[in-house]
Amino acid sequence: MERVVGRIGRAHGLRGEVTVDVRTDVPEQRFRPGARFATDPAELGPLELAEVREHSGTLLLYFAGVDDRIGAEALRGCLLLVSTDAAEEDDAWYEDELVGLRVRSPQGEDLGEVARLDTGGAQDLLVVRRPAGPHVLVPFVRALVPEVDVPGGFVVVDPPGGLFDPENALEDR
């Protein structure tokens, strides 16, 4: 199965480097020189990673054969895909596995459904569509999300008091 591990962002500099929106918990394993990625759209790939470096907290990638800013800009928005095995990452989930899962409290109360996963920042956030009312953002950390059961179709969220109160919710978007 192919999974998204990154989305190419803007070009950086003139020699073909690009920023990447990392969509994996193990970027140091996924983004190494020599790594090959299938792409979406497929006609932009496959891409082979030639160099990786960090600059001001942003991961920069340089792909073989992409030698200038024009080539780098042509990759903007491209998804980087890898083939994965379910056993490969015991404690990692991808957005497409999470979206649509029911969200339950530890007591079994229905809290809603995972609408999407927002990545980046200090930690990823589950965006929960509540049965009635606006969405709620839940930090996707073990302390608040102690169980993810993809085959069972649910996640357990143990929210701190008030997280699902209407005044803490987001406008629907």
Order of alpha helices (4+ residues) and beta strands (2+ residues): beta-beta-alpha-beta-beta-beta-alpha-beta-alpha-beta-beta-beta-beta-beta-beta
